[in-house]
């Protein structure tokens, strides 16, 4: 195959059929599990429930980054 020249396969922009089918199947599984999530959480003990919620937090809340002061920077501009 010549470098940079596409000679076969899918046309540009055409979705991979297997990928779209897999996404559809996984979406159905996730939808089903989300419907049953409250029941599953009720069966967990307090420690397991807390660990589960903590693992989901990064998907819901943005991470907070530490902001540090650099030498020579004026503090009064932030107040």
C-alpha positions as CSV (number, residue, x, y, z in Angstrom):
1,X,0.0,0.0,0.0
2,X,1.3,3.4,-0.9
3,X,2.1,5.7,2.0
4,X,-0.8,8.1,2.7
5,X,-3.0,6.7,0.0
6,X,-6.1,4.7,1.1
7,X,-6.7,1.8,-1.3
8,X,-9.5,-0.2,0.4
9,X,-11.6,-0.7,3.4
10,X,-14.4,1.5,4.7
11,X,-15.0,5.0,3.2
12,X,-13.8,7.8,5.5
13,X,-16.5,8.6,8.1
14,X,-18.2,5.2,7.8
15,X,-18.7,3.7,11.2
16,X,-17.4,0.2,12.0
17,X,-20.5,-2.1,12.1
18,X,-19.1,-4.3,14.9
19,X,-18.3,-1.3,17.1
20,X,-21.8,0.2,16.7
21,X,-23.4,-3.2,17.5
22,X,-21.2,-3.6,20.5
23,X,-22.0,-0.1,21.8
24,X,-25.7,-0.9,21.4
25,X,-25.5,-4.2,23.3
26,X,-23.4,-2.5,26.1
27,X,-25.9,0.4,26.3
28,X,-28.7,-2.1,26.8
29,X,-26.8,-3.8,29.6
30,X,-26.0,-0.5,31.3
31,X,-29.6,0.7,31.0
32,X,-30.8,-2.5,32.6
33,X,-28.2,-2.3,35.5
34,X,-29.0,1.3,36.2
35,X,-32.7,0.4,36.6
36,X,-31.6,-2.1,39.3
37,X,-28.9,0.0,40.9
38,X,-31.0,1.1,44.0
39,X,-31.8,-2.6,44.7
40,X,-28.1,-3.6,44.4
41,X,-27.0,-0.7,46.6
42,X,-29.5,-1.7,49.3
43,X,-27.9,-5.2,49.5
44,X,-24.4,-3.7,50.2
45,X,-23.1,-3.0,53.7
46,X,-22.2,0.6,54.5
47,X,-18.4,0.2,53.7
48,X,-19.1,-1.4,50.3
49,X,-21.7,1.3,49.5
50,X,-19.3,4.1,50.4
51,X,-16.5,2.5,48.3
52,X,-18.9,2.2,45.3
53,X,-20.0,5.8,45.6
54,X,-16.3,7.0,45.9
55,X,-15.4,5.1,42.8
56,X,-18.2,6.8,40.8
57,X,-17.3,10.3,42.0
58,X,-14.7,11.1,39.3
59,X,-17.4,10.5,36.7
60,X,-19.7,13.0,38.3
61,X,-17.6,15.7,39.9
62,X,-14.5,17.4,38.3
63,X,-11.2,16.8,40.0
64,X,-9.9,19.7,42.1
65,X,-6.4,20.8,41.4
66,X,-4.1,22.5,43.9
67,X,-3.2,26.1,43.0
68,X,0.1,27.3,44.3
69,X,1.6,30.7,44.8
70,X,4.7,31.5,42.8
71,X,7.3,34.0,43.9
72,X,6.7,37.5,42.8
73,X,3.0,37.0,42.1
74,X,0.7,39.6,43.6
75,X,-1.9,38.3,46.0
76,X,-4.1,41.4,46.0
77,X,-5.1,40.8,42.4
78,X,-7.2,37.8,43.4
79,X,-9.1,39.5,46.2
